[in-house]
Amino acid sequence: MSLPQHDPAAPAVPRAVEDYLHDARHVAVFTTLRPDGTLHAAPVRFTWEAASGLARVLTVASSRKARNLLAAPGGRAALCQVDGFAWATLEGTATVVTDPARIERGVRLYAKRYWSAPPAPADRVVIEIAVDRVLSLNL
């Protein structure tokens, strides 16, 4: 499977928001819907790639967030990064990906952002969020 390329439909993101989304000290709250329709929110480290319009979260296939998305293919998800009264939210369609090349891309981007390699569990997957909405305040 090929790696994501530039997506002309990716939302335009102001430079201040881009800078904020690449700040390594931040984590985000990742929100998905459980099969019963209730919200599941979890703190995560993530990466944002503006050219492809993809946000990525590394996790394991057995995690609640991955199971929520596998139970409802094409489901929506949101990542919200907060620092005081400044915040940015990335929303879009999320997909659980098992392709080794795409997982490796997620690992490389994670290591670049957080200055260390992520854990390497045997059942690692990457959740790719095709971002179609970016919201922010005070950036």
Order of alpha helices (4+ residues) and beta strands (2+ residues): alpha-beta-beta-beta-beta-alpha-beta-beta-alpha-beta
